[in-house]
Amino acid sequence: MSSAFVKESEEQWLHDIPPTINALIVYLTRENNGIRVNEKVTFTDKTTGKTIHEMSNGMNYSIDADNRWYIVD
């Protein structure tokens, strides 16, 4: 069986997805029961210098020092 098929019971975590905006959108859309989540705004945090992605689900996301996505508080 191809590795492209993923069993529905297998969970994927935010920090496991590739550090690209497209991967984030696909992940968030899947987690949102198929309702598309889009990027609204991208900006740089003045205190940390990190790029922050504000998404249409009302959350902000960034990439940490280990190149993993996380939710910005």
LOTOR-391051 format. One record per residue (C-alpha): x, y, z; residue number from 1; residue in one letter. Coordinates in pm, whole numbers, plus 50000, padded with zeros to 5 digits. Each point is the difference from the previous one (the first is absolute). Layout:
BEGIN
PT/X/Y/Z/NUM/a
...
END
This chain:
BEGIN
PT/50000/50000/50000/1/m
PT/50125/50346/49918/2/s
PT/50125/50217/50284/3/s
PT/49785/50279/49855/4/a
PT/49699/49843/50169/5/f
PT/49965/50090/50364/6/v
PT/49761/49822/50231/7/k
PT/49744/50231/50152/8/e
PT/50087/49872/50346/9/s
PT/50357/50126/49967/10/e
PT/50029/50342/50158/11/e
PT/50225/50275/49880/12/q
PT/50111/50279/50229/13/w
PT/50066/50363/49912/14/l
PT/50370/49968/50081/15/h
PT/50026/49700/49763/16/d
PT/49900/50179/49680/17/i
PT/50260/50155/49766/18/p
PT/50087/50366/50071/19/p
PT/49822/50141/49694/20/t
PT/49688/50215/49986/21/i
PT/49835/49758/49756/22/n
PT/50052/49708/50239/23/a
PT/49856/50211/50283/24/l
PT/49691/50087/49794/25/i
PT/49941/49634/49906/26/v
PT/50042/49888/50363/27/y
PT/49772/50273/50142/28/l
PT/49735/49937/49735/29/t
PT/50001/49628/50083/30/r
PT/49977/50077/50372/31/e
PT/49712/50240/49926/32/n
PT/49787/49717/49855/33/n
PT/50086/50095/49642/34/g
PT/49901/50365/50032/35/i
PT/50280/50196/49835/36/r
PT/50232/50199/50226/37/v
PT/50189/50281/49827/38/n
PT/50284/50230/50089/39/e
PT/49866/50347/50080/40/k
PT/50314/50195/50086/41/v
PT/50371/49938/50038/42/t
PT/50207/50229/50219/43/f
PT/50324/50006/50195/44/t
PT/49982/50008/50379/45/d
PT/50201/50303/50115/46/k
PT/50124/49838/50321/47/t
PT/50099/49656/49865/48/t
PT/50064/50079/49634/49/g
PT/49801/49689/49903/50/k
PT/49757/49988/49710/51/t
PT/49643/49958/50127/52/i
PT/49721/49863/49780/53/h
PT/49650/50111/50100/54/e
PT/49754/49743/49868/55/m
PT/49626/50019/49934/56/s
PT/49935/49762/50292/57/n
PT/50093/50286/50235/58/g
PT/50335/49851/50103/59/m
PT/50357/50117/49940/60/n
PT/50277/49757/49903/61/y
PT/50376/50021/49970/62/s
PT/50300/49772/49952/63/i
PT/50229/49934/50296/64/d
PT/50379/49957/50013/65/a
PT/49958/49627/49922/66/d
PT/49812/50084/49677/67/n
PT/49664/49887/50142/68/r
PT/49665/50175/49996/69/w
PT/49853/50125/50328/70/y
PT/49706/50212/50111/71/i
PT/50097/50354/50103/72/v
PT/49834/50110/50325/73/d
END
